[in-house]
Amino acid sequence: MGRPQKASVAVAVCICLGERHWQHQSIRVSPLHVQSQKDGFLLMHKLSGIGDIERLEYLVHSTERDLKPVQTSDHALIALLYPAMLSGRALHFEGVVTDQLLFQIKHDVMPLLAARDERLQPIEITAAGQTPAAAGAAASDVGTGYSAGVDSFATLQLYSEAHAPASHRISHIALFQNTQTATGGFLDGMVARAEDYSALKGLPLSKVSSNIEAVISAVETLGRAESYRQSHSLRSAASASCLASGLRRYVFSGSYDYRLVTVAQTVDVAYVDPMLMPLLSTAAFEFVSGCAGMRRFDKTLLVADNAEAWKHLHVCIRRTGAADSQTKGRGRADFINCSSCWKCVRTIFTLELEGKLERFGAVFDLALFERSRKDVVKNLRHRAKMGDGQAVDVLAYAETKGGLNAFYARKLQLGS
């Protein structure tokens, strides 16, 4: 009953204080301004009412020469929703947004976000202009992000010719970054991996960087890492929307399957992605929560047969490919994955259970793994006790392979 009462109070305050209060406390967003750039364009809005932040900017570079700038402020609407709800400030767009998106954000997205995060409150959102989503004029390409992780490779494999109809096959990959510098703010190694995959598969690559981190930091009370986990789905959706003129749909490589979906307060907004993404979709541009019907270890097993992943899989939370990160963790420095963080451990354990770990000898330090089998299990058990459903899944899968004693003795039932 607590949360609905808070929402009712917020509405009452809005009615009592009237329109002048909301104008004074609002974040005002100028019409979209587009600047041409080499191999891309800059989408810019002037801002007022959010600290000393004067602009919201999205810099788009693409190998797709025909990619045109978007015509609406939909990306800004999605991007500014979290900081506006966090600060309790109304949003007013002096430009144009899609009517369907605005309607769904008002009546579905804000209640969903407020239900899972008690710090967020519904706000008033207005726009000087609204335009209908033109379904008939929609592009046909399908995009997804490329991180070279398990979720990323699983999406690329499931939404490929081998499994998906033509309307859902990935035809475009993207990289997003939440800070904006002269180089786009991308970490060393990220761009090189994506460019290599783009060239290998013949897929256009778009890079989108923005200053949304600075915008959110102006009102955020959480630390940077915690703030990112509470808002990354909206950040990524905003960046993907910058590509909407060339894409029909965008597939998110989500982390959590349908069994784990919840509106309870969690450490990561991705727990609501399968609900959130359809609500951010319009008749012209659709967001899909990719592989949401698959558990993490199901996706790992799918990726185990992907020859490209054998050489390029990157799951590590410590190493990025940058030279100064390669000594982090316990694995040898010549491996892209440290082979000892919790994400590396979970992936290695799953691949070993399936008898396919040797295929990944180019990306994991397998000698370290052989020396630390009990540490691997200790790590997974700890995470399972802390409520990590994905760790629970993989330990349960171990029982179908003969149990942990078989794992220690290297006598797993690999044929079952």
N, C-alpha and C positions, 0 to 999 in steps of 0.2 A: 504493500500500500504506500510505502514511503516515496517511491519515485513518481507515481502518478500525482501525488499531492504536490510535489515540487513543480511538476509541469503545470498544474492548475494555478499555483501561485505566480509562476512566470507569466502566464496568460493574463491574470488579473492585473499584475503590475503594468503590463503593456497597455491594457485598456484604460487604466486609471491615469497613467502619466501622459498618454496621448502621443500623437505623431511627433510633436516637437521634441519630446524626450528621445525618441528613436533617432531623429535626425541628428541630435547633438551627440549621441553615443554610437553613431553608425560608422562603419567602414565604407568609404565611398570609393568606387572603382571606375576609372575613366573608360571611355570606349577603347576598343582594341586598336593598337597602332602596330603596324608591321614594317620592319626594316629589312631590306634584302641583305644577305650575307653571302660570302663565298660558299658555295655548296649548301646553301640553306637560307634561313631567315630567323629574325628575332621577333617574338610576340611580346608586346609590352603594354602594361596598364599602369597608369599613375594611381597611387594609393594615398588616402588620407585616413586618419583615425586609428592607426595601428603603430603606435610608438613613433620612432623617427624613420620608419621604412617608407620610402617615397615611391617605390616601384615594385611591381611583380613582373619578372622577366622569364621567358622561356626561349632558350637558344636551341634551334633545331638544325642539325647537319645531317645530310642523308646522301647515300650513293644512288638513291632513286631520283633521277634528274627531273622527273615530272611531278614530284611532290609539291603541292601548292599549300600556301598558308590557309589555316582555317578562317572562317568568316564570323564566328561567334565568340563569345567570352565563356563558353562552357568549361574550358579548362580552368579558368580563373574561379568560376563558381565552385568547382569541385575542390580546388586547391585551398581556397580561403574558408571553406566551411568549418574545418577543424579549429583554426585560430579564432574565428568569429564566435563559434559556440563556446569555446573555452573562455573567452573574454566577456561573453554575454552581450556582444555588440551586434546590432543589425547590419545587414549587408545591403548596399544599394549599388546596382550596376547602371551606369549611365549609358551603356551600350546595349547589345542584343544578346540574349541567351535563348536556348531552345525551350519552348514551352513545356514539352513533356518532361525534360530533365528538371526544370524548376518545380513543376507540380510534384514529381516523385520525391525530390529532396525535401520539400516542405512537409509532405504528408506521410512519407515512409522512411526516408534516410535519416532525418533528424531524430524521429522517435527511436529508431534502431540504435543509433549512436548514443543517445542519451540513456537508453536502457542498459547498455553495457559499460558506460563510463559516467559515473555520477558527477564528475567535474563538468560535463558538457550539458548545456541547456538549449532548448529550442529557441530560435531567434526569428526575427522578422527579416524576410528577404524580398526585395523589390527590384524590378528592372524596368528601364525606360522603354525597352523594346523586347518583344518576344517573337520568335519565328517557329513555325511548325517544322518537325523533323521530316525531311524529304526522303521518304523510303525509296521512291522510284529512282532518285538520283544517287543512291548509295554506291560507293566503290565496291569492288569485289575481293580485294586482297585481305588476307588474314595475318595479323601480326602476333608476335610473342616476344618476351624478353629473353636474352641469352646470358646466363650466368655460368654455364657449363656445370651446374650442379645437378643433383638427382632430379629435383622437380623440373628443372629446365629441360634436361634430356628426355624425361618421361613425356612431357608435353610435346616436344618435337617428334617423338616416336609415335605417340598415340594419334596426333593430328597430322599424320603423314599419309601417303598414298596407300601404305600397307593396311591402314585401319579406318581412315576417315573418308567421308564423301568429299568431292571436289570443293564444295562450298565451305568446308572446314579445314582444309589443308593449309598448313603454315606456308606463307609465301614471302614473309618479311620478318626480320629480327630487329630488336631494338635494345639500346642501353639507356638507362635513366640515371641522372645524378642530381642531388638536392643542393649542391653548392655550385656557384658559378665563378670560374676563374678564367684566365686567358686560355688555358688548355681545356676548359670545360669542366674541370674538377674531377675527372675520372681517375681512379687509382691505376697505378702502373700495373700492367698485366691484363686489366679488364678489356681495354680496347683491342690489344693484340689478339687475345683469345677470340673475341667477337669477329674481328676482321678475318682471322684465319678461317673460322667456320663459315662466314659469309662467302669467302672465296671458294671454299671447298664445296659448298652446296649451291652456289649461284644465287643466294638470297640477298636482296637489298638490305643494307644496314643503316638504321637511323640512330643518331645520338641526340638525346634531349637533356639539357642541363638547365637548372633554374636556381633562383635565389630563395626558394620556398623555405629552406632551413632557417635563413635569417628572419623571414616573415614570422614563422612559428615561434622562433626563439624570443621574439619581442613580447610575447604574452605567456610563454610556457613556464611552468614551475618545476617540471620534471627535468632530470638530466638528459643529455642529448641522446644517449642510447635508448633510454626508456621512452622518451618522446617519439623517437623514430618508430619504435615497435607499436605505439598506440596510434600512429597516423600514416604508416607507410602505404597502406592500401589506397588511401585517398591521394597521397602524393603520386603514386605510380599511375593511378587512373587519370589524374590531371595531365601527367606527361604523355600518356597514351592518347589522350584527347587531342593533343597538339598534332597528331598524325591522322586525325579523322578524315581529312580530305582525301586521303589515299587508301584508307582501310575500311572494310565493311565490319569487321569484328576484331577484337583483341583478346587473346587468351592469356589469362594470368596463370602462372605456375604456382598455385597455392600450396601451402604446407599441410593443411589440415583437411581430413576427409569428413564426410557427412556425419559420421558417428560422434565426432568431436565438436561439432558446431554448437555454440552456446552464446547466449546474450549475457551471461554472467560476466562480472569483472575478471578479465584475464590479462596476462602479461603481453598479449599480442592481439591486435585488431583482426589479424588473419583468421581467427576463429569464427568470424561472421562473414568471411568472404563469399561463401556460396549463397548467402542471403543478400549481401551488399551489392555484388556486381550486377545482378539483374536489375536492381533498382537504380543503378547509374546508367543503364542502357537506354537508348532511344530507337525509334524506328529506323534511323539512319546509321547508327553506330552502336554495336553491341559489345558488352563486356561478358566474358565467359570465365568462370572459375574452373580452370583446366584440371583434369584428373581428380576432381573432388570425390569421385566414386571409388578411388583407390587409396588404400592405406600406404603409409610411407614405405614399408618394406615390400609391398606389392610393386611400387614404382621402382624400388631398387632392383628387384628381380627382373623387371622389364628392361631396365638400363643395362643389366648384366650381360645381355646379348647384343648390345650396341657396340660395334667395333670402334666407332668414333669416340665413345666414352672411355674405352680402354686406354686411350692415349691422352684424353683431355679432361676427364672428370675432375672437378674441383669443388670440394665440399667444405674445405677447412675454414674455420673462423679466425685463424691466426695468420695464415699466409695468403697474400694477395697476388704474388708474382713479382712484387717489387723486391729489389735486391736486399733492402734493409729488413724485410719480413721473413726471409728464407731461413733464418736461424731460430725462429720461434718454434716452440714445441720440441719434442724429443727426436723426431725423425731426421734423417740426413738432409742436409741443406739443398741437395740437388733434386728433391721431390717437391712438387707443387703443393702437396698436402702434408701437414706436420705429422699425421698418422697417430696423434695422441690426444687431440681435443675431442670433445664429446661427439661432434658431428662426424669426425673421421672414424672414431671408434664404432659408432653405431653402423656406419656404412660398411666398414671392414668386417664386422661381426656378421652382418646379414649376408654379404657376399661369400664369406667362409662357410656359413650354414648351407648355402646352395652349391658349394664346391666350385665356385667361379672366381675366387679371389685372385688366383694366379694370373688371370687375364689382366689385372690392374696393377701389375708389377711396375709399370712405368710411372704411376702416379702416387702409389703408396709405398712406404718403407716396410716391406713384408718381413724383413729380418727383425725389425723392432716388434712387429706384431707377434712373431713366434716367441720372442723373449718375454712377452707380457700378456699372455692369454688370461691369467687370473685378474690382472689389472683391468682388462677390457670388461670382464663380467662385473667386477666391483663397480666400475663406472656406470654401467647400464642399470645395475640393481639400485644404485643410489638415485639415479634419475627416475626410475620407476617408482620408488618410494616417495619421491617429490611430486608425483602426479603426472609425469611425462607419459602420456598414453602411447606414444610411438615406441618408447623403450619397453613398455609393457607388451606391446605387440610382438616385438622382435624376440623377447625372452620367451613368450608363449610359442613362437614359431620354433625356437630351439628345442622345445619339448617334443615337437613332432619329428625332429631329426635325431632323437635319441637322448636328448637332455644335455645338461652342462657337463656331466662326467664324460660323455662321448665327445664333447667339444674339447675338453682338456686333453683327452687321449687321442684326438685327431681321428676318431672312428665314427664320424657322423654318417647317418643314413642318407647318402647323397642321391640315391635313386628314387626316393619316395617323394 
